[in-house]
Amino acid sequence: MELMEALRTRRAVRSYTDEQIDNDLIRELIEAATLAPSAMNLQPWAFVVVNGSARLQGLSDEAKRYTIDNLPKGSPLAGHFADKEFKIFHDAPALIMICAKNEERQSDEDCCLAGQNLMLAAHAQGLGTCWIGLSRPWLNATSVKKELGIPPALRPVAPIIVGRVQKLLSATPRDEPLIIWGR
Ligand SMILES: Cc1cc2nc3c(=O)[nH]c(=O)nc-3n(C[C@H](O)[C@H](O)[C@H](O)COP(=O)(O)O)c2cc1C
């Protein structure tokens, strides 16, 4: 797929088929992620994969409960969580968590770049993805890291669900960019 076409047609996907994703395909996406640039080429990322709808469904419920319990008063997200049908991981079959391996100042940026690579590579393979920032506080809770087998030294930065697209939403609009031609 041509790059500009990929950039224009990628969408956040929130509706997936039941089809499970092969681990080899996930490895390919991770390889694409590791092609991202990183500060001082430190490559401070590690990838934690939860693959399988049944497991992810259970985690989705758990993450929802945790998030409701820890939602700040008056949060605009309260409406989403009041909806019984709302699933944090949108019934996707796989979750790839890009985690920072160190506390270097720019590790988060590096992991985010890896995340964008992963989402574009998935799109080129005909897969859908969605970055699930909502799950990040839950994923960083000590008990959850233990439950998922995430080593304590890793810090989940970019949780991205992956799967075959069931329903594609129309493109979200983009604002005119604010451009300042500096002196
Ligand atoms: C850092 C980040 C966090 C996000 N968190 C969530 C999330 O928790 N749940 C969700 O459904 N979408 C989430 N998204 C997806 C955005 O809502 C989506 O990218 C945005 O609306 C633009 O739509 P598009 O990706 O289809 O262009 C997140 C995206 C980013 C980059």
The ligand as an SDF file (V2000), in Angstrom:
LIG
                    3D

 31 33  0  0  0  0  0  0  0  0999 V2000
   -3.0750    8.2120   22.6030 C   0  0  0  0  0  0  0  0  0  0  0  0
   -4.4150    7.7130   22.0830 C   0  0  0  0  0  0  0  0  0  0  0  0
   -5.3410    7.1810   22.9660 C   0  0  0  0  0  0  0  0  0  0  0  0
   -6.5630    6.6750   22.4960 C   0  0  0  0  0  0  0  0  0  0  0  0
   -7.4150    6.0710   23.3700 N   0  0  0  0  0  0  0  0  0  0  0  0
   -8.5380    5.4870   22.9050 C   0  0  0  0  0  0  0  0  0  0  0  0
   -9.3730    4.7190   23.7850 C   0  0  0  0  0  0  0  0  0  0  0  0
   -9.0950    4.5440   24.9720 O   0  0  0  0  0  0  0  0  0  0  0  0
  -10.4830    4.1430   23.2590 N   0  0  0  0  0  0  0  0  0  0  0  0
  -10.8140    4.2730   21.9310 C   0  0  0  0  0  0  0  0  0  0  0  0
  -11.8350    3.7120   21.5280 O   0  0  0  0  0  0  0  0  0  0  0  0
  -10.0590    4.9960   21.0840 N   0  0  0  0  0  0  0  0  0  0  0  0
   -8.9180    5.5910   21.5310 C   0  0  0  0  0  0  0  0  0  0  0  0
   -8.0830    6.2620   20.6680 N   0  0  0  0  0  0  0  0  0  0  0  0
   -8.4470    6.3890   19.2400 C   0  0  0  0  0  0  0  0  0  0  0  0
   -8.8380    7.8360   18.9020 C   0  0  0  0  0  0  0  0  0  0  0  0
  -10.0900    8.1240   19.4620 O   0  0  0  0  0  0  0  0  0  0  0  0
   -8.8320    8.0070   17.3780 C   0  0  0  0  0  0  0  0  0  0  0  0
   -7.5390    7.7710   16.8890 O   0  0  0  0  0  0  0  0  0  0  0  0
   -9.2950    9.4090   16.9680 C   0  0  0  0  0  0  0  0  0  0  0  0
  -10.6530    9.5970   17.2610 O   0  0  0  0  0  0  0  0  0  0  0  0
   -9.0730    9.7000   15.4830 C   0  0  0  0  0  0  0  0  0  0  0  0
   -9.7350    8.7080   14.6890 O   0  0  0  0  0  0  0  0  0  0  0  0
   -8.9210    7.8590   13.6150 P   0  0  0  0  0  0  0  0  0  0  0  0
   -7.8370    7.1170   14.3500 O   0  0  0  0  0  0  0  0  0  0  0  0
   -9.9370    6.9270   13.0060 O   0  0  0  0  0  0  0  0  0  0  0  0
   -8.3370    8.8070   12.6250 O   0  0  0  0  0  0  0  0  0  0  0  0
   -6.8800    6.7640   21.1180 C   0  0  0  0  0  0  0  0  0  0  0  0
   -5.9270    7.3080   20.2270 C   0  0  0  0  0  0  0  0  0  0  0  0
   -4.7150    7.7490   20.6970 C   0  0  0  0  0  0  0  0  0  0  0  0
   -3.6880    8.2700   19.7090 C   0  0  0  0  0  0  0  0  0  0  0  0
  1  2  1  0
  2  3  1  0
  2 30  2  0
  3  4  2  0
  4  5  1  0
  4 28  1  0
  5  6  2  0
  6  7  1  0
  6 13  1  0
  7  8  2  0
  7  9  1  0
  9 10  1  0
 10 11  2  0
 10 12  1  0
 12 13  2  0
 13 14  1  0
 14 15  1  0
 14 28  1  0
 15 16  1  0
 16 17  1  0
 16 18  1  0
 18 19  1  0
 18 20  1  0
 20 21  1  0
 20 22  1  0
 22 23  1  0
 23 24  1  0
 24 25  2  0
 24 26  1  0
 24 27  1  0
 28 29  2  0
 29 30  1  0
 30 31  1  0
M  END
$$$$
